Structure formats: structure tokens, C-alpha cells
Amino acid sequence: YKSSYIIHKSRGNILFRANGIDNYFDDHRCIKMSKKIMLADDAEGLRNSISYLITSMMPDVEVEQVENGKIAVEKARCNGKYSLIMMDNAMLEMGGLEALKKIREFDKQTPIIMFSTDNIEEEALKLGATAYISKNDFIQRKVSISDVYEILEQYLT
């Protein structure tokens, strides 16, 4: 990715800088819960940034990272008990759409949010995705961190 992500917390506020644009969340926006999210994306840096962002906004949420759809399917099948799964589409070994389809064969309840640069919204929703967030729209600021937070909050409460 050509964009740069800087995330930190200071004086009770969370700052997320994407492409030089600052976003803030006050601590009162954080939700308190014990939930577990699986985050599947082959870009380690982006996984780390998203994980940090989620746990900063939602301190009682645990984020488990996996690097491809094959591992996501295995973990969803064996571990289960995820409050939410967030997945990219373009990953090595198994892409997000294929993983979504396989997970939906044995788990129709867990919310799955596709978070991808690919234009797959319609197909993802037909295959059982709960929601779709465009990484392109996020990077271009058409989707804000507040929007992502509200989507996560909706499915984690």
C-alpha cells in the first residue's frame, strides 16, 4: 500500500492518521465487551494497523490475525466462538470469497465483514457476508474510521 498509517493514543484520545488526514476518537466512544474478532488479510502491516485500531477503540475486544482464507476457515471450524470475522478477498492459498463460502457451509450465524480493495460487494453479500467495506473508499476517505467503528459496534453488541 502506498498510504501510510500512524496510530497512537494520547491524552485519552485515539489518533489514526491515514494519508496525512487525522481522525480522533474520545475514550467515551470506546465500547466495553469481551469479544473476539478474527482478522484475515495477507498484508501483515495492514493487519497490525487494523488490529491496533480496533483494540484502541474497543479495549475489551481481542483480535486474532490470520494471513489467508484457508487458515480462516480452519480456525472458524475448529475454534468457532468468534464474535465477528473480518476478511480481505485477495489472499494467497485461499481468497476471502472462497473462505466466506466455506465458512457459511458450517456457520451461518457469525457476522462476516469483507474488507477489500476488490469490487466484490454484490457477490460477497450473495455468498452470505454480513457487510462489505471497500478499502479503496476507506483510503480515499469516502468511508471514515467512525463508519468502520459503527459497523463493528453494530455486530459486536
Disulfide bonds with the S-S distance in Angstrom:
none
